[in-house]
Amino acid sequence: MNLPPYLLLACAIVAEVIATSALRASDGFSRLLPTLVVTVGYGISFYCLSLTLKSLPVGIVYAIWSGVGIVLITLVAAVLYRQIPDLPALIGLGLIIAGVVVLNLYSTMKAH
């Protein structure tokens, strides 16, 4: 697969968000379809992450993957499960986003 690394990272994030969203629906892995979505989603996510790490530093990749994933999962939970974040949660999410932005704009980490 010869896709740009940030496109692969975006695919990894989307797959992880889908898998994590299905995790609750799997009901402890007792429901087949959501369990398959979880398994396939995480598989795709980690595969795309592994390809991304060929050209980007692991610290940057993991910060983006986890940070964006946390924010997107919070949005999904708000829409699907009515789990609305309160002010401290919003502040924490803002700090996560700020951390990812700082890493991307100012870090000099290089992939080897």
RARA-V546102 format. One record per residue. N is the residue number from 1. RES is the residue in one small letter. NEAR is the number of other C-alpha atoms within 12 Angstrom. Layout:
n=[N/N]
res=[RES/RES]
near=[NEAR/NEAR]
This chain:
n=[1/2/3/4/5/6/7/8/9/10/11/12/13/14/15/16/17/18/19/20/21/22/23/24/25/26/27/28/29/30/31/32/33/34/35/36/37/38/39/40/41/42/43/44/45/46/47/48/49/50/51/52/53/54/55/56/57/58/59/60/61/62/63/64/65/66/67/68/69/70/71/72/73/74/75/76/77/78/79/80/81/82/83/84/85/86/87/88/89/90/91/92/93/94/95/96/97/98/99/100/101/102/103/104/105/106/107/108/109/110/111/112]
res=[m/n/l/p/p/y/l/l/l/a/c/a/i/v/a/e/v/i/a/t/s/a/l/r/a/s/d/g/f/s/r/l/l/p/t/l/v/v/t/v/g/y/g/i/s/f/y/c/l/s/l/t/l/k/s/l/p/v/g/i/v/y/a/i/w/s/g/v/g/i/v/l/i/t/l/v/a/a/v/l/y/r/q/i/p/d/l/p/a/l/i/g/l/g/l/i/i/a/g/v/v/v/l/n/l/y/s/t/m/k/a/h]
near=[12/12/15/17/24/25/19/29/37/29/30/35/37/30/31/35/34/31/31/32/32/30/28/23/23/20/15/13/17/13/16/16/18/23/24/21/27/29/24/23/28/27/22/26/32/27/22/31/36/24/27/33/26/23/22/26/26/23/23/32/36/28/27/32/37/30/30/32/34/30/29/27/32/26/22/24/24/16/14/15/15/12/14/17/21/13/10/11/17/17/14/18/25/19/18/24/24/20/23/27/18/16/23/23/12/12/16/13/16/16/16/9]
